[in-house]
Amino acid sequence: MKYVIVGASAAGLNAARTLESLDPQGEITILSAEEVFPYSKMSLPYLLSNKLKKRDYLFLPHPSKAKLLLGQRVVKLDIERKKVETVKNKTFSYDKLLIATGAEPYVPDMELEGSPLVLTVRNLSDMDKLKDKLKKSDVKRVILSGAGLVNSEIADALAELKIPATFVIRSSRMLSQIVDEEGSEFIAERAIENGMELITGESITKVQEKGDHANVFLTSGKIIQGSCVVVGKGVRPSIDFLEKTPIKCDTGILVNEYLETSVKDVYAAGDVTETKDLISDEYEMHALWPVAMEQSRIAATNMVGYSWKYPKEVSRNIVNLFGEVVFTGGISKEDAYDVYKEKESRSYHKILVRDGKLVGFVFVGDVLNPGVYLAAMKNQWDVSHLLNEAIKGALSYSMFKAPTREVVNI
Ligand SMILES: Cc1cc2nc3c(=O)[nH]c(=O)nc-3n(C[C@H](O)[C@H](O)[C@H](O)COP(=O)(O)OP(=O)(O)OC[C@H]3O[C@@H](n4cnc5c(N)ncnc54)[C@H](O)[C@@H]3O)c2cc1C
């Protein structure tokens, strides 16, 4: 059997490893757009902060047998002939195809695109550019356009380096995509304590090069200065090459419960997909490393010929920002159903419960065992008798009499 995998990151590599173990005779080719060996994208902020002592620690272990071809961005998929074509005019035929092309940063303001001082952070080359700008610029301040997860992680890394940053936020608050207003306030306080500046209700209209730094123009007319601008306004799945194919996409590729696309023998896994969410029961992106790992294992298993169903997913995030753990899951940016909140001077906890089952939470500060919260939500275990423990962040597996104590990767 000939397997072709497009994309060589969390999903692509893990699929290759799974295929190697389930079909040792199979011929596996992985096509990567990038010129460097696969690495952990989620560790890039640690490269910036120097928490990652050596650049080599970023790189991911290779599958043992699969052929990995670098610099081979796929530009065309021919469904009829079961072939893909790369930017270097090479074609590869497949019996089963996995699309694991992940996502790319979204720069909503086209005027900012293309300026050498406007960066995004997704790839190793992006991080190299940011480090280079910081080294060369006479102004040691980074302007962060947007205050989502990636830019907040960049700010946290800059705080470690004692480099100040200014968030320019169109909405009124930080991390508005994953926490509610009260959660945002707690995080913003910590950010300010760590040398960050927050400008809310504003957008960047123009970035002008001025020597080695940038003059950044805001909607109000104000001008601020920085080494560069990092745009962190979310990501979009990398699906351009599917444009002329019948593969069904919304924001990302819509897959069925076997992670097969609307075209037979073409599967998809990782950030490029949209799958059903357990809480909303709608198709959503669940752009997380452990999700990419799980989806790729299941997709590859099905490519070999098994029929393993991928369960509905739950959205979640866990991140350490400015010394505090921020842990969210399910419905987290608004209040819904039965709402329980607990606020102390340096911590904020909220859980949302529907018919005795956990459907959302926000923890800023301590939470003892995050995996239990995900397991409780994913398995819809009854928490109605455990509300005191749940709101304190103190749930543990032993509190549940459930027959399966499924451990969930966060
Ligand atoms: C700065 C940062 C911090 C993060 N922090 C966390 C975190 O704390 N926790 C967490 O769970 N997740 C985190 N993530 C998200 C996590 O990295 C992604 O969920 C994960 O990388 C998804 O893996 P993937 O294989 O689906 O896609 P990707 O990692 O995006 O890889 C896709 C690969 O496919 C390649 N590709 C794209 N198009 C083509 C094409 N046409 N042909 C060939 N190759 C192509 C791309 O170049 C890329 O190398 C973070 C991401 C970033 C950038």
The ligand as a Gaussian input file, in Angstrom:
#p B3LYP/6-31G(d) Opt

LIG

0 1
 C        3.796000      29.660000      19.211000
 C        2.852000      28.493000      19.355000
 C        2.522000      28.027000      20.610000
 C        1.656000      26.926000      20.758000
 N        1.369000      26.470000      22.013000
 C        0.625000      25.369000      22.143000
 C        0.386000      24.813000      23.422000
 O        0.838000      25.334000      24.442000
 N       -0.376000      23.667000      23.506000
 C       -0.879000      23.063000      22.387000
 O       -1.523000      22.019000      22.504000
 N       -0.684000      23.585000      21.157000
 C        0.052000      24.710000      21.009000
 N        0.263000      25.229000      19.761000
 C       -0.457000      24.636000      18.614000
 C        0.260000      23.395000      18.097000
 O        1.583000      23.707000      17.755000
 C       -0.532000      22.866000      16.900000
 O       -1.801000      22.444000      17.355000
 C        0.168000      21.704000      16.219000
 O        1.428000      22.093000      15.733000
 C       -0.697000      21.165000      15.079000
 O        0.008000      20.184000      14.390000
 P       -0.327000      19.851000      12.856000
 O        0.593000      18.751000      12.493000
 O       -1.778000      19.661000      12.703000
 O        0.002000      21.181000      12.034000
 P        1.284000      22.123000      11.970000
 O        2.111000      21.981000      13.201000
 O        0.790000      23.465000      11.604000
 O        2.135000      21.514000      10.781000
 C        1.691000      21.459000       9.477000
 C        2.890000      21.363000       8.565000
 O        2.426000      21.202000       7.234000
 C        3.171000      22.049000       6.392000
 N        2.366000      22.371000       5.210000
 C        1.376000      23.285000       5.085000
 N        0.878000      23.274000       3.840000
 C        1.568000      22.336000       3.164000
 C        1.522000      21.865000       1.833000
 N        0.631000      22.351000       0.956000
 N        2.403000      20.901000       1.449000
 C        3.293000      20.370000       2.341000
 N        3.382000      20.790000       3.622000
 C        2.529000      21.756000       4.025000
 C        3.473000      23.271000       7.236000
 O        4.596000      23.967000       6.732000
 C        3.748000      22.623000       8.589000
 O        5.096000      22.287000       8.736000
 C        1.117000      26.312000      19.598000
 C        1.453000      26.802000      18.326000
 C        2.301000      27.873000      18.196000
 C        2.663000      28.365000      16.813000

